[in-house]
Amino acid sequence: MTISMGFIAWIVIGGIAGWIASMIMNRDESMGIIANIAAGVVGGLLGGWILSAFVDVESKGLFFSFLTCIFGAVIVLWVLNKVTGSRR
């Protein structure tokens, strides 16, 4: 996600991306809406930082930003699984 997006867009896109990532990582039952939003927003920042080494993320548009959020949120949830020792 780009920094120039509005706050509401960060919440909406982050929430949807976090929800999709939680389904991918099989954590949907244990996460609420706040955790989904947090995973999506943090994932967007992390994914944007990682992918910016390879492509110009900001110029790719909203759909690419959304995919970047999902990518980052999956990484965040994977790390969370490893730290907490969750078997899900």
Sine and cosine of phi, psi and omega as CSV:
sin_phi,cos_phi,sin_psi,cos_psi,sin_omega,cos_omega
0.00,0.00,0.56,-0.83,0.00,-1.00
-1.00,0.01,0.46,-0.89,0.01,-1.00
-0.92,0.40,-0.44,0.90,-0.06,-1.00
-0.97,0.26,-0.19,0.98,0.05,-1.00
-0.92,0.40,0.48,-0.88,0.03,-1.00
-0.95,0.31,0.30,-0.95,-0.03,-1.00
-0.86,0.50,-0.68,0.74,-0.01,-1.00
-0.90,0.44,-0.62,0.78,0.03,-1.00
-0.90,0.44,-0.62,0.78,0.05,-1.00
-0.87,0.49,-0.69,0.73,-0.02,-1.00
-0.92,0.40,-0.75,0.66,-0.06,-1.00
-0.92,0.40,-0.80,0.60,-0.03,-1.00
-0.91,0.41,-0.66,0.76,0.05,-1.00
-0.89,0.45,-0.66,0.75,0.02,-1.00
-0.90,0.43,-0.70,0.71,0.01,-1.00
-0.92,0.39,-0.70,0.72,0.01,-1.00
-0.90,0.43,-0.66,0.75,0.05,-1.00
-0.90,0.44,-0.62,0.78,0.03,-1.00
-0.91,0.42,-0.71,0.70,0.02,-1.00
-0.90,0.44,-0.68,0.73,0.03,-1.00
-0.89,0.45,-0.61,0.79,0.02,-1.00
-0.92,0.38,-0.53,0.85,0.09,-1.00
-0.95,0.32,-0.63,0.77,0.04,-1.00
-0.88,0.47,-0.67,0.74,-0.05,-1.00
-1.00,0.03,0.09,1.00,0.05,-1.00
0.87,0.50,0.66,0.75,0.04,-1.00
-0.87,-0.49,0.20,0.98,-0.13,-0.99
-0.88,0.48,-0.59,0.81,-0.04,-1.00
-0.93,0.37,-0.48,0.88,-0.10,-1.00
-0.99,-0.11,0.00,1.00,-0.06,-1.00
-0.91,-0.41,0.61,-0.79,0.10,-1.00
-0.98,-0.19,-0.08,-1.00,-0.07,-1.00
-0.91,0.40,-0.61,0.79,0.01,-1.00
-0.91,0.41,-0.68,0.73,0.03,-1.00
-0.91,0.41,-0.60,0.80,0.05,-1.00
-0.90,0.45,-0.70,0.71,0.01,-1.00
-0.89,0.45,-0.71,0.70,0.00,-1.00
-0.88,0.47,-0.70,0.71,0.02,-1.00
-0.89,0.45,-0.64,0.77,0.00,-1.00
-0.93,0.35,-0.67,0.74,-0.01,-1.00
-0.94,0.33,-0.74,0.68,0.04,-1.00
-0.90,0.44,-0.63,0.77,0.06,-1.00
-0.89,0.45,-0.60,0.80,0.06,-1.00
-0.90,0.44,-0.66,0.75,0.05,-1.00
-0.92,0.40,-0.72,0.69,0.00,-1.00
-0.91,0.41,-0.73,0.68,0.01,-1.00
-0.89,0.45,-0.64,0.77,0.05,-1.00
-0.90,0.44,-0.63,0.78,0.02,-1.00
-0.92,0.40,-0.69,0.72,-0.01,-1.00
-0.93,0.37,-0.75,0.66,-0.07,-1.00
-0.95,0.31,-0.36,0.93,0.00,-1.00
-0.92,0.40,-0.30,0.95,0.07,-1.00
-0.95,0.30,-0.33,0.94,-0.07,-1.00
-0.92,-0.39,-0.61,0.80,-0.05,-1.00
-0.67,-0.74,0.27,-0.96,0.10,-0.99
-1.00,0.08,1.00,-0.08,-0.12,-0.99
-0.89,0.45,-0.66,0.75,-0.09,-1.00
-0.91,0.42,-0.48,0.88,-0.05,-1.00
-1.00,0.02,-0.05,1.00,-0.08,-1.00
-1.00,0.09,-0.24,0.97,0.07,-1.00
0.98,-0.20,0.02,-1.00,-0.10,-0.99
-0.92,0.38,-0.67,0.75,-0.03,-1.00
-0.90,0.44,-0.67,0.74,0.04,-1.00
-0.91,0.41,-0.60,0.80,0.07,-1.00
-0.89,0.46,-0.63,0.77,0.03,-1.00
-0.90,0.44,-0.72,0.70,0.05,-1.00
-0.89,0.45,-0.59,0.81,0.06,-1.00
-0.89,0.45,-0.66,0.75,0.04,-1.00
-0.89,0.46,-0.69,0.73,0.02,-1.00
-0.89,0.46,-0.72,0.69,0.02,-1.00
-0.83,0.56,-0.76,0.65,-0.01,-1.00
-0.92,0.40,-0.63,0.77,-0.01,-1.00
-0.92,0.40,-0.59,0.81,0.08,-1.00
-0.89,0.46,-0.66,0.75,0.04,-1.00
-0.90,0.44,-0.70,0.72,0.02,-1.00
-0.86,0.50,-0.70,0.71,-0.02,-1.00
-0.94,0.34,-0.54,0.84,0.07,-1.00
-0.90,0.44,-0.72,0.70,0.04,-1.00
-0.89,0.46,-0.68,0.74,0.03,-1.00
-0.87,0.50,-0.67,0.74,0.06,-1.00
-0.87,0.49,-0.66,0.75,-0.02,-1.00
-0.94,0.35,-0.63,0.78,-0.02,-1.00
-0.94,0.34,-0.69,0.73,-0.05,-1.00
-1.00,0.09,-0.21,0.98,-0.01,-1.00
0.96,0.27,0.35,0.94,-0.01,-1.00
-0.92,0.40,0.66,-0.75,-0.01,-1.00
-1.00,-0.10,0.07,1.00,-0.04,-1.00
-0.95,0.30,0.00,0.00,0.00,0.00
